[in-house]
Amino acid sequence: MLATVTATLLGGFLTTLKLFALTLLFSLPLGLVISFGSMSRHAILRLPVRFIIWVVRGTPLMLQLLVIYYGPGIIFGNPFWNGLGEGRFIAALVSFVINYSCYFSEIYRGGIQSIDIGQYEAGQVLGLSRSQVFFRVILLQVVKRIVPPISNEIITLVKDTSLARVIAVYEIIWEGQSFIKGAGIIWPLFYTGVFYLVFSGLLTLLFGYIEKKLGYFE
């Protein structure tokens, strides 16, 4: 029985890992782009971006999942996601990317704005453009400062992937819960916690190592 449960949960965990990895792949760079928009000198760009960030950060991720998946069909009469091979998974991925991009953008913004303005001015005195100053002087310092909050968000993402089950994405919690209805046993649901704990523990060690390697900026 244990082998059967483990194999089933591993299948669900692969979906969890896929959702986790793809969310990071898209949301980390998109968050940086959004942070530039939120810091723009032009109000016509800055204000709409900040409004979107406020809405996304101020509403539950579960609500965003439901709206993004069911919204097109109810509002426009077009069940858009059903026409795709992995429609439910893609809808979940879009929801997670939008949500986490906004959270990451605020972390990026805080890190960038924490750098003393004098460093920008010194770089420009040396003949560097603003983009050269940012990528050659500022960026690595920003990375050092944002690693702790980014790592917290990433570990939160590991657990948030379980929300995808509300639109029937067969991640690990869904698979664990299926044993309650199918076999009348609940321990596989608790067993899923082992997967989360091990994965979160490995990420904690990884980010601890990264923080240590970036310690030369102190």
C-alpha positions in Angstrom: 0.0 0.0 0.0 2.8 2.4 0.9 4.5 1.8 -2.5 1.2 2.5 -4.3 0.6 5.7 -2.3 4.2 6.9 -2.8 4.0 6.3 -6.6 0.7 8.2 -6.8 2.0 11.1 -4.8 5.2 11.3 -6.8 3.1 11.7 -9.9 1.3 14.6 -8.3 4.5 16.1 -7.0 5.9 16.2 -10.5 3.0 18.4 -11.5 3.7 20.5 -8.4 7.4 20.8 -9.4 6.4 21.7 -13.0 4.1 24.5 -11.8 6.7 25.7 -9.4 9.6 25.8 -11.9 7.6 27.4 -14.7 6.2 30.0 -12.4 9.7 31.1 -11.3 11.0 30.9 -14.9 8.4 33.5 -16.0 7.7 35.5 -12.9 11.2 36.4 -11.8 12.2 38.3 -15.0 8.6 39.6 -15.5 8.7 41.0 -11.9 11.8 43.0 -12.8 10.1 44.5 -15.8 7.0 45.4 -13.7 9.3 47.0 -11.1 10.7 49.3 -13.7 7.2 50.3 -14.7 6.2 51.0 -11.1 9.3 53.2 -10.7 8.7 55.0 -14.0 8.9 58.8 -14.0 5.9 58.9 -16.3 2.6 58.8 -14.4 0.8 57.4 -17.4 2.8 54.2 -17.0 3.5 54.2 -13.3 0.0 54.6 -12.0 -1.7 51.8 -13.9 1.2 49.4 -13.0 0.9 50.3 -9.4 -2.8 49.9 -9.5 -2.5 46.4 -11.0 0.1 45.4 -8.3 -2.3 46.7 -5.6 -5.2 44.6 -7.0 -3.1 41.5 -7.3 -1.5 41.7 -3.9 -4.7 42.7 -2.3 -6.8 39.8 -3.4 -6.4 36.0 -2.7 -4.6 33.9 -5.2 -7.4 31.4 -5.0 -9.8 34.1 -6.3 -7.4 35.0 -9.1 -7.3 31.3 -10.1 -11.0 31.0 -10.3 -11.5 34.3 -12.2 -8.7 33.5 -14.7 -10.0 30.0 -15.4 -13.7 30.5 -15.3 -13.8 34.2 -16.3 -13.5 33.9 -20.1 -16.2 31.3 -20.3 -18.7 33.2 -18.1 -18.0 36.7 -19.3 -17.3 36.2 -23.0 -19.1 32.8 -23.5 -15.7 31.4 -24.6 -14.3 28.5 -22.6 -10.8 29.5 -23.7 -8.8 27.2 -21.5 -10.8 24.1 -22.5 -9.5 24.4 -26.0 -5.9 23.8 -24.9 -4.3 20.5 -24.2 -3.5 21.2 -20.6 -5.9 24.1 -20.2 -6.3 23.8 -16.5 -2.6 23.7 -15.9 -1.9 26.6 -18.2 -4.6 28.7 -16.5 -3.1 27.9 -13.1 0.4 28.8 -14.5 -0.9 32.2 -15.8 -2.5 32.9 -12.5 0.7 32.1 -10.5 2.9 34.1 -12.9 0.8 37.2 -12.6 0.5 36.9 -8.8 4.1 36.2 -8.1 5.4 38.7 -10.7 3.7 41.5 -8.7 5.1 40.3 -5.4 8.6 40.0 -6.9 8.3 43.4 -8.5 7.8 45.0 -5.1 10.9 43.2 -3.7 12.9 44.3 -6.7 11.7 47.9 -6.3 12.6 47.9 -2.6 16.1 46.6 -3.4 16.8 49.0 -6.2 15.6 52.0 -4.3 17.7 51.0 -1.2 20.9 51.7 -3.2 22.4 55.1 -2.4 21.8 57.5 -5.3 25.5 58.5 -5.0 26.5 55.2 -6.7 24.5 56.1 -9.8 26.0 59.6 -9.8 29.5 58.2 -9.4 29.0 55.8 -12.3 27.8 58.6 -14.5 30.8 60.7 -13.6 33.0 57.9 -14.8 31.2 58.0 -18.2 28.8 55.1 -17.8 25.3 55.2 -19.0 22.4 54.6 -16.6 21.9 51.1 -17.9 25.6 50.3 -17.6 25.6 51.6 -14.0 22.6 49.5 -13.2 23.9 46.2 -14.6 27.6 46.7 -13.7 27.4 48.3 -10.3 23.9 48.2 -8.8 22.5 44.8 -9.9 24.7 42.5 -7.8 24.2 44.7 -4.7 20.4 44.5 -5.3 20.6 40.7 -5.6 22.4 40.5 -2.3 19.7 42.6 -0.6 16.7 40.8 -2.1 17.8 37.2 -1.7 16.1 36.8 1.8 12.7 38.2 0.8 12.8 36.4 -2.6 13.7 33.1 -0.9 10.7 33.6 1.5 8.4 34.1 -1.5 9.8 31.1 -3.3 9.2 28.8 -0.3 5.7 30.2 0.0 5.2 29.4 -3.7 6.0 25.7 -3.0 3.0 25.6 -0.6 0.8 27.8 -2.8 1.0 25.4 -5.7 -1.6 23.3 -3.7 -4.2 26.0 -4.5 -4.2 24.8 -8.1 -6.4 21.9 -7.1 -9.4 24.3 -6.9 -9.5 24.2 -10.7 -8.8 20.4 -10.8 -5.1 20.5 -11.5 -3.9 17.1 -10.2 -1.0 18.2 -8.0 0.2 16.3 -4.9 -2.6 17.5 -2.5 -5.3 16.5 -5.0 -3.7 13.0 -5.3 -3.4 12.7 -1.5 -7.0 13.8 -1.0 -8.2 11.2 -3.6 -7.3 8.4 -1.2 -9.9 9.7 1.3 -12.7 9.1 -1.2 -11.2 6.1 -3.0 -9.8 4.0 -0.1 -11.2 5.7 3.0 -7.8 6.5 4.4 -6.4 9.9 5.4 -2.7 9.2 6.1 -1.7 9.8 2.5 -2.8 13.4 2.9 -0.5 13.8 5.8 2.2 12.0 3.8 2.2 14.8 1.3 3.6 17.0 4.0 6.8 15.0 3.9 7.3 16.0 0.2 6.7 19.7 1.0 9.0 19.6 4.0 11.9 17.9 2.2 11.6 20.3 -0.8 11.3 23.4 1.4 14.3 22.2 3.4 16.4 21.8 0.3 15.5 25.3 -0.9 16.3 26.7 2.5 19.8 25.2 2.3 20.2 26.4 -1.2 19.3 30.0 -0.3 21.5 29.9 2.8 24.4 28.9 0.5 23.6 31.7 -1.9 23.4 34.3 0.9 26.8 33.1 2.2 28.4 33.4 -1.3 27.1 36.9 -1.7 28.4 37.9 1.8 31.4 39.8 0.2 29.1 42.7 -0.4 28.8 43.3 3.3 
